[in-house]
């Protein structure tokens, strides 16, 4: 079995940057949802959740993503 590596160690620069790109897209989706008063749908522990973010909410924290290699995936 080959050793699993973190995506940040990929040979492709596009692949290495994909995690940061997904985090930027998620943050933009949250800002858009707040501006348009619509929900952001996320999955947590296999359950879909609808998150409503107020346009006046000041504690919208940026999403950060950390990908750890998992055996068997």
C-alpha positions as CSV (number, residue, x, y, z in Angstrom):
1,X,0.0,0.0,0.0
2,X,1.3,3.4,-0.9
3,X,1.9,6.1,1.8
4,X,-0.9,8.7,1.9
5,X,0.3,12.3,1.7
6,X,-1.4,15.6,2.6
7,X,-3.0,17.5,-0.3
8,X,-0.7,20.4,0.4
9,X,2.2,18.1,-0.7
10,X,0.7,17.3,-4.1
11,X,2.8,17.8,-7.2
12,X,0.1,19.8,-8.9
13,X,0.0,23.5,-7.9
14,X,-3.7,23.6,-8.7
15,X,-4.4,20.6,-6.4
16,X,-2.3,22.2,-3.6
17,X,-4.3,25.4,-3.9
18,X,-7.7,23.7,-4.0
19,X,-8.2,23.7,-0.3
20,X,-7.6,27.4,0.0
21,X,-9.9,28.0,-3.0
22,X,-12.7,26.0,-1.3
23,X,-12.3,28.0,1.9
24,X,-12.5,31.3,-0.1
25,X,-15.6,30.0,-1.9
26,X,-17.3,29.0,1.4
27,X,-16.6,32.4,2.9
28,X,-18.0,34.1,-0.1
29,X,-21.1,31.9,0.0
30,X,-21.6,32.9,3.7
31,X,-21.3,36.6,2.8
32,X,-23.7,36.2,-0.1
33,X,-26.2,34.3,2.1
34,X,-26.0,37.1,4.7
35,X,-26.7,39.8,2.1
36,X,-29.6,37.9,0.5
37,X,-31.0,36.5,3.7
38,X,-30.8,32.9,2.4
39,X,-29.5,29.8,4.1
40,X,-26.1,28.2,3.7
41,X,-26.5,24.4,3.7
42,X,-23.7,22.5,5.4
43,X,-23.3,18.8,6.4
44,X,-22.2,18.0,9.9
45,X,-21.9,14.4,11.0
46,X,-24.0,13.2,8.1
47,X,-26.8,15.7,8.9
48,X,-27.7,18.6,6.6
49,X,-28.1,21.9,8.4
50,X,-29.5,25.2,7.1
51,X,-27.5,28.2,8.6
52,X,-29.0,31.6,8.4
53,X,-26.6,34.5,8.9
54,X,-27.8,38.0,9.6
55,X,-26.5,40.8,7.4
56,X,-25.8,42.7,10.6
57,X,-24.1,39.8,12.3
58,X,-20.5,40.9,13.1
59,X,-19.1,37.6,14.3
60,X,-18.9,35.8,10.9
61,X,-15.7,34.0,11.3
62,X,-13.7,32.9,8.2
63,X,-13.8,29.2,7.4
64,X,-10.4,27.5,7.6
65,X,-9.9,24.1,6.2
66,X,-7.3,21.5,7.3
67,X,-7.1,18.3,5.3
68,X,-5.4,15.3,7.0
69,X,-4.7,12.1,5.1
70,X,-7.0,9.3,6.1
71,X,-6.1,5.6,5.6
72,X,-8.5,3.8,3.4
73,X,-9.6,6.9,1.4
